[in-house]
């Protein structure tokens, strides 16, 4: 097992494990005193720690020797899931082991995976899931967190220095060998040191070649910035597609949380203005025709960009099915929004949703494919006793009324 700097691809092919660590924890209280990235970077403390910070920010973690290759199949299944930090780790693991659909996943594209955060019991979520599910994995940190998080996460017992590694990022897990690892840094849409949740770093897309028996596939995990404009999300997607390294004839699968909320959420003021614009459009109209279909109007640019790069999204998603659900009675979502928008806004949100039971659903999570045969509802393909299914959102995952995550997982079956 290697620990330390970014590994080489040759190390990966030798089947060794690489764990990412750092020596920054003792400096978190001092680093968190700065209120902007500019202020932080100009400090003598940052200049002293810069080599270590950049090593971690540009690092990656993986193991390619956990999975037992299950051999050739008639079709393969991928699941993309924003696991909300991995806070409900035990329940998420149980669902991935026992759910009639999710347990057959050959490939997991996971966004929001913690490593050493108090809110998720200082677990290494990607690695722990990989070991429990007997899958290979690839994790890339997006942020070094200088606090416990946002919303209800700030109420986790203990101080912020109870975080150990304090890393938060994204991961790919596979039952088949992985190689050719690539991380693609995304330009921040907002200063991550300004506000209550102070973080160093930026979102990272990650790509890996999965060596399935028939042919290899390039899998890409994408988490676009939540606090961003529609144009910024489009630009982040384009930057990924422009820098993605792969054989032009190789099948490609993009998946993850693209935060296609339809809103300019870079600043609360613009989000509030956008809210009233949607009220004037007709609340029922927006809930039925825009939140579940962001590609129709508000986020059209992002999806048009996918098409320009040769990607299809319409055949590989359950269109119109939301993956993130808001309720005016949900205290967890209330506390997250409260960190960002004024308290008086909630009365108007409640008023706007009054005819829809105080609820609405957004479609934030997506797949897109290139050179890949996606199973449709018309196909009758079977592996052993398992029948392939059309793209699907798996909704309603909870324990005793508690959501396992604030996002639903999405599923796609494909043939190689």
C-alpha positions as CSV (number, residue, x, y, z in Angstrom):
1,X,0.0,0.0,0.0
2,X,1.4,3.4,-1.0
3,X,0.7,6.6,0.8
4,X,1.6,10.1,-0.2
5,X,2.0,11.7,-3.7
6,X,-0.1,11.3,-6.8
7,X,0.5,7.8,-8.3
8,X,1.6,7.0,-11.8
9,X,-0.5,4.9,-14.2
10,X,2.2,2.2,-14.1
11,X,1.7,1.8,-10.3
12,X,-2.0,1.4,-10.9
13,X,-1.4,-1.4,-13.4
14,X,0.7,-3.3,-10.9
15,X,-2.5,-3.6,-8.8
16,X,-1.3,-1.7,-5.7
17,X,-3.4,0.5,-3.5
18,X,-2.7,4.2,-3.1
19,X,-4.1,6.2,-0.1
20,X,-4.1,10.0,0.0
21,X,-3.0,11.6,3.3
22,X,-1.8,15.0,4.4
23,X,-0.3,17.0,7.3
24,X,-2.6,20.0,7.3
25,X,-5.1,19.3,10.1
26,X,-3.4,21.3,12.8
27,X,-3.6,24.4,10.6
28,X,-7.3,24.3,9.9
29,X,-8.4,26.8,12.6
30,X,-5.9,29.4,11.3
31,X,-6.8,28.8,7.6
32,X,-10.5,29.2,8.4
33,X,-9.9,32.7,9.7
34,X,-9.6,34.1,6.1
35,X,-12.7,35.3,4.4
36,X,-11.7,35.1,0.7
37,X,-9.5,33.0,-1.4
38,X,-7.4,36.1,-2.3
39,X,-6.9,36.9,1.3
40,X,-5.9,33.3,2.0
41,X,-3.4,33.1,-0.9
42,X,-1.7,36.3,0.1
43,X,-1.1,35.1,3.7
44,X,2.3,33.9,4.8
45,X,0.6,30.8,6.3
46,X,-0.7,29.7,2.9
47,X,2.6,30.3,1.2
48,X,4.2,28.1,3.8
49,X,1.6,25.3,3.3
50,X,1.2,25.8,-0.5
51,X,3.2,22.7,-1.6
52,X,1.3,20.4,0.7
53,X,-2.1,22.0,-0.2
54,X,-1.4,21.7,-3.9
55,X,-0.2,18.1,-3.5
56,X,-3.5,17.1,-1.9
57,X,-5.7,19.2,-4.2
58,X,-4.0,17.5,-7.2
59,X,-4.0,14.1,-5.7
60,X,-5.9,10.9,-6.2
61,X,-6.6,7.7,-4.4
62,X,-7.4,4.2,-5.8
63,X,-7.2,0.5,-5.6
64,X,-7.3,-1.9,-8.5
65,X,-6.9,-5.2,-6.6
66,X,-10.2,-5.5,-4.7
67,X,-12.7,-6.7,-7.3
68,X,-12.9,-10.3,-8.6
69,X,-13.6,-9.9,-12.3
70,X,-17.1,-11.5,-12.8
71,X,-16.5,-12.2,-16.5
72,X,-18.4,-11.5,-19.6
73,X,-22.1,-10.5,-19.4
74,X,-24.8,-9.9,-22.0
75,X,-25.3,-6.4,-20.5
76,X,-23.8,-4.2,-17.8
77,X,-25.3,-1.9,-15.3
78,X,-24.1,1.5,-14.2
79,X,-25.5,3.6,-11.2
80,X,-24.9,7.3,-10.7
81,X,-25.7,8.5,-7.2
82,X,-25.0,11.7,-5.2
83,X,-24.6,10.0,-1.8
84,X,-24.8,13.2,0.2
85,X,-21.3,12.9,1.8
86,X,-22.0,9.3,2.8
87,X,-23.6,10.5,6.0
88,X,-26.0,7.5,5.9
89,X,-23.2,5.1,5.0
90,X,-24.6,1.9,6.6
91,X,-28.0,2.4,4.9
92,X,-26.5,3.3,1.5
93,X,-24.3,0.2,1.7
94,X,-27.3,-2.0,2.6
95,X,-29.2,-0.6,-0.4
96,X,-26.3,-1.3,-2.8
97,X,-26.1,-4.8,-1.4
98,X,-29.8,-5.7,-1.3
99,X,-31.8,-3.5,-3.5
100,X,-33.1,-5.6,-6.4
101,X,-31.8,-3.1,-9.0
102,X,-28.8,-1.5,-7.4
103,X,-27.1,-4.7,-6.2
104,X,-26.4,-5.7,-9.8
105,X,-24.4,-2.5,-10.5
106,X,-21.1,-3.2,-12.3
107,X,-20.1,0.4,-12.2
108,X,-20.8,3.1,-9.6
109,X,-20.4,6.8,-10.3
110,X,-20.6,8.5,-6.9
111,X,-20.6,12.2,-6.2
112,X,-20.2,13.8,-2.8
113,X,-18.0,11.2,-1.1
114,X,-16.2,12.2,2.1
115,X,-12.9,11.0,3.4
116,X,-12.2,11.9,7.0
117,X,-15.2,14.2,7.8
118,X,-16.9,14.2,11.2
119,X,-20.3,14.4,9.5
120,X,-19.7,11.0,8.0
121,X,-17.9,9.5,11.0
122,X,-14.5,10.1,9.5
123,X,-14.9,7.3,7.1
124,X,-13.3,7.0,3.7
125,X,-16.6,6.6,2.0
126,X,-15.4,5.6,-1.5
127,X,-12.8,3.1,-0.1
128,X,-15.1,1.6,2.5
129,X,-17.9,1.1,0.0
130,X,-15.4,-0.5,-2.5
131,X,-14.1,-2.9,0.1
132,X,-17.6,-3.9,1.3
133,X,-18.9,-4.3,-2.3
134,X,-15.6,-5.9,-3.5
135,X,-15.1,-3.3,-6.2
136,X,-12.1,-1.4,-7.5
137,X,-12.2,2.3,-6.9
138,X,-10.8,5.7,-7.9
139,X,-11.4,8.8,-5.7
140,X,-10.4,12.4,-6.3
141,X,-10.8,15.1,-3.7
142,X,-12.5,18.4,-4.7
143,X,-12.1,20.2,-1.4
144,X,-10.2,20.4,1.8
145,X,-12.9,21.3,4.3
146,X,-12.0,23.8,7.0
147,X,-15.3,23.4,8.9
148,X,-17.9,20.7,9.5
149,X,-20.1,21.5,6.5
150,X,-23.4,23.3,6.0
151,X,-27.0,23.1,7.2
152,X,-27.5,20.5,9.8
153,X,-24.0,19.3,9.4
154,X,-22.8,22.1,11.7
155,X,-24.7,20.4,14.5
156,X,-22.6,17.2,14.3
157,X,-21.0,16.6,17.8
158,X,-17.6,18.0,18.3
159,X,-15.6,20.8,16.8
160,X,-14.5,21.2,13.2
161,X,-11.1,19.9,14.1
162,X,-12.8,16.5,14.7
163,X,-12.5,16.2,10.9
164,X,-9.5,14.0,10.3
165,X,-8.4,14.3,6.6
166,X,-11.4,16.7,5.9
167,X,-11.5,15.7,2.2
168,X,-14.6,15.8,0.0
169,X,-14.8,14.6,-3.6
170,X,-16.1,12.2,-6.1
171,X,-15.4,8.5,-7.0
172,X,-15.8,5.7,-9.5
173,X,-16.2,2.1,-8.4
174,X,-16.0,-0.9,-10.7
175,X,-16.3,-4.7,-10.6
176,X,-13.8,-4.7,-13.5
177,X,-10.2,-3.5,-13.8
178,X,-9.7,0.3,-14.1
179,X,-6.8,2.2,-15.7
180,X,-5.8,5.5,-17.4
181,X,-6.9,7.7,-14.5
182,X,-7.6,11.3,-15.3
183,X,-8.8,14.2,-13.1
184,X,-10.2,17.4,-14.7
185,X,-10.3,20.5,-12.4
186,X,-13.2,22.8,-12.9
187,X,-13.1,26.5,-12.4
188,X,-14.9,27.7,-9.3
189,X,-18.0,29.7,-9.9
190,X,-17.9,31.2,-6.4
191,X,-15.2,31.9,-3.8
192,X,-15.2,28.9,-1.6
193,X,-13.6,30.8,1.3
194,X,-16.4,33.4,1.4
195,X,-19.4,32.3,3.4
196,X,-20.1,29.9,6.3
197,X,-18.7,26.7,4.6
198,X,-15.0,27.4,4.1
199,X,-13.2,25.1,1.7
200,X,-9.9,25.1,-0.3
201,X,-10.1,23.6,-3.8
202,X,-12.5,23.2,-6.6
203,X,-14.7,20.5,-8.2
204,X,-13.0,17.8,-10.1
205,X,-14.4,15.6,-12.8
206,X,-12.7,12.2,-12.9
207,X,-12.4,9.7,-15.7
208,X,-11.2,6.1,-15.8
209,X,-11.1,3.4,-18.5
210,X,-13.1,0.3,-17.3
211,X,-11.8,-2.9,-18.9
212,X,-15.0,-4.9,-19.6
213,X,-14.4,-8.3,-21.2
214,X,-15.8,-7.4,-24.7
215,X,-14.2,-3.9,-24.8
216,X,-13.2,-1.0,-22.7
217,X,-15.4,1.9,-21.7
218,X,-14.4,5.4,-20.6
219,X,-16.4,6.3,-17.5
220,X,-16.6,9.9,-16.3
221,X,-17.9,11.2,-13.0
222,X,-19.2,14.8,-13.1
223,X,-20.3,17.0,-10.3
224,X,-21.0,20.6,-11.5
225,X,-21.0,23.5,-9.1
226,X,-24.3,24.1,-7.3
227,X,-23.8,27.8,-6.6
228,X,-23.5,28.8,-10.3
229,X,-25.3,30.3,-13.2
230,X,-26.7,28.2,-16.1
231,X,-24.0,29.5,-18.3
232,X,-21.3,28.6,-15.8
233,X,-22.6,25.0,-15.6
234,X,-22.5,24.8,-19.4
235,X,-19.0,26.1,-19.5
236,X,-17.9,23.5,-16.8
237,X,-19.4,20.7,-18.9
238,X,-17.7,22.0,-22.1
239,X,-14.3,22.2,-20.3
240,X,-14.7,18.6,-19.3
241,X,-15.6,17.4,-22.8
242,X,-12.7,19.4,-24.3
243,X,-10.1,17.9,-22.0
244,X,-11.5,14.3,-21.8
245,X,-8.8,11.8,-22.9
246,X,-10.1,8.8,-24.7
247,X,-9.9,6.8,-27.9
248,X,-12.4,8.3,-30.3
249,X,-13.9,4.9,-31.0
250,X,-14.2,4.0,-27.4
251,X,-17.7,4.0,-25.8
252,X,-18.0,6.9,-23.2
253,X,-20.4,7.1,-20.3
254,X,-20.8,10.4,-18.5
255,X,-22.8,10.4,-15.2
256,X,-23.3,12.4,-12.0
257,X,-25.0,15.4,-10.4
258,X,-25.0,18.2,-12.9
259,X,-27.1,20.6,-10.6
260,X,-29.4,21.5,-13.5
261,X,-31.8,23.3,-11.0
262,X,-32.9,25.8,-13.8
263,X,-31.7,28.6,-11.5
264,X,-28.9,31.1,-11.5
265,X,-27.9,30.2,-8.0
266,X,-24.5,32.0,-7.9
267,X,-26.0,34.5,-5.6
268,X,-29.2,34.5,-3.5
269,X,-30.4,37.7,-5.1
270,X,-30.5,36.2,-8.6
271,X,-32.1,33.0,-7.3
272,X,-34.8,35.0,-5.6
273,X,-35.4,37.0,-8.9
274,X,-35.5,33.6,-10.7
275,X,-38.0,32.3,-8.3
276,X,-40.4,35.2,-9.0
277,X,-39.9,34.8,-12.7
278,X,-41.1,31.2,-12.3
279,X,-44.1,32.3,-10.3
280,X,-45.1,34.5,-13.1
281,X,-44.6,31.7,-15.6
282,X,-47.1,29.7,-13.5
283,X,-46.0,27.5,-10.6
284,X,-47.8,24.4,-11.9
285,X,-46.3,24.9,-15.3
286,X,-42.8,25.1,-14.0
287,X,-43.2,22.1,-11.7
288,X,-44.6,20.0,-14.5
289,X,-42.7,21.2,-17.5
290,X,-39.4,22.8,-16.5
291,X,-38.0,21.4,-13.2
292,X,-38.2,17.8,-14.5
293,X,-37.1,19.0,-18.0
294,X,-34.4,21.6,-17.6
295,X,-33.1,20.8,-21.1
296,X,-36.2,22.4,-22.6
297,X,-35.4,26.0,-21.7
298,X,-33.4,27.1,-18.7
299,X,-30.5,24.7,-19.1
300,X,-30.8,24.2,-22.8
301,X,-27.3,25.4,-23.5
302,X,-25.7,22.7,-21.5
303,X,-27.5,19.9,-23.3
304,X,-26.9,21.5,-26.7
305,X,-23.2,21.4,-25.8
306,X,-23.4,17.7,-25.1
307,X,-25.0,17.1,-28.5
308,X,-22.3,19.2,-30.3
309,X,-19.6,16.9,-28.8
310,X,-21.5,13.8,-30.1
311,X,-23.2,12.8,-26.8
312,X,-26.8,11.6,-26.4
313,X,-28.7,12.2,-23.1
314,X,-32.3,11.6,-24.2
315,X,-32.0,7.8,-24.6
316,X,-30.1,7.2,-21.4
317,X,-32.3,8.9,-18.8
318,X,-35.8,8.5,-17.5
319,X,-36.9,11.9,-18.8
320,X,-39.3,13.8,-16.6
321,X,-38.4,11.9,-13.4
322,X,-37.0,14.2,-10.7
323,X,-34.0,13.1,-8.6
324,X,-34.0,15.8,-5.9
325,X,-37.1,16.5,-3.9
326,X,-38.0,19.6,-1.9
327,X,-40.7,19.8,0.8
328,X,-41.5,22.9,2.8
329,X,-41.7,20.6,5.9
330,X,-38.1,19.2,5.4
331,X,-36.0,20.7,8.2
332,X,-32.8,19.5,6.7
333,X,-33.4,21.3,3.4
334,X,-34.7,24.3,5.2
335,X,-31.4,24.6,7.1
336,X,-29.3,24.3,4.0
337,X,-31.3,27.0,2.2
338,X,-31.3,29.2,5.3
339,X,-27.5,29.4,5.1
340,X,-27.9,31.0,1.6
341,X,-31.3,32.8,1.3
342,X,-33.0,35.2,3.7
343,X,-35.5,33.8,6.2
344,X,-38.4,35.8,4.8
345,X,-38.1,33.9,1.5
346,X,-39.5,30.7,3.0
347,X,-43.0,32.2,3.4
348,X,-43.2,32.9,-0.3
349,X,-41.8,29.4,-1.2
350,X,-44.5,27.9,1.0
351,X,-47.1,30.1,-0.7
352,X,-45.9,29.2,-4.2
353,X,-46.0,25.5,-3.5
354,X,-49.3,25.5,-1.6
355,X,-51.3,23.9,-4.5
356,X,-48.7,21.2,-4.9
357,X,-48.7,19.9,-1.4
358,X,-45.7,22.0,-0.5
359,X,-43.4,19.9,-2.7
360,X,-41.6,20.0,-6.0
361,X,-38.9,17.8,-7.7
362,X,-35.9,18.8,-9.7
363,X,-33.9,16.8,-12.2
364,X,-30.3,17.2,-11.2
365,X,-28.7,13.8,-12.0
366,X,-28.0,12.6,-15.6
367,X,-26.2,10.2,-17.8
368,X,-24.9,10.9,-21.3
369,X,-23.4,8.5,-23.7
370,X,-21.3,8.3,-26.9
371,X,-20.7,5.1,-29.0
372,X,-22.6,3.1,-26.4
373,X,-25.6,0.8,-26.9
374,X,-28.1,1.7,-24.2
375,X,-30.9,-0.8,-23.3
376,X,-34.4,0.5,-24.0
377,X,-37.8,-0.6,-22.8
378,X,-38.2,-2.6,-26.1
379,X,-35.1,-4.7,-25.6
380,X,-35.3,-8.1,-24.1
381,X,-31.8,-8.9,-22.8
382,X,-31.0,-11.2,-20.0
383,X,-27.8,-12.2,-18.1
384,X,-28.5,-15.4,-16.2
385,X,-31.9,-14.7,-14.5
386,X,-31.5,-10.9,-14.6
387,X,-33.4,-8.9,-17.2
388,X,-32.0,-5.6,-18.4
389,X,-34.1,-2.5,-17.8
390,X,-34.5,0.9,-19.5
391,X,-32.9,3.9,-17.8
392,X,-34.6,4.5,-14.5
393,X,-34.6,6.7,-11.4
394,X,-34.7,4.7,-8.1
395,X,-36.9,6.8,-5.8
396,X,-38.2,6.5,-2.3
397,X,-35.0,5.1,-0.6
398,X,-35.4,5.8,3.1
399,X,-35.2,4.2,6.5
400,X,-37.9,5.0,9.0
401,X,-38.9,8.0,6.9
402,X,-35.4,9.3,6.7
403,X,-33.9,9.8,3.2
404,X,-30.6,8.0,2.6
405,X,-29.5,10.9,0.5
406,X,-31.0,14.1,-0.9
407,X,-30.6,12.6,-4.4
408,X,-32.1,9.5,-6.0
409,X,-29.8,7.1,-7.7
410,X,-30.1,6.8,-11.5
411,X,-29.6,3.5,-13.4
412,X,-28.6,2.7,-17.0
413,X,-28.0,-0.8,-18.6
414,X,-25.8,-1.0,-21.7
415,X,-24.5,-3.6,-24.1
416,X,-20.8,-3.8,-25.3
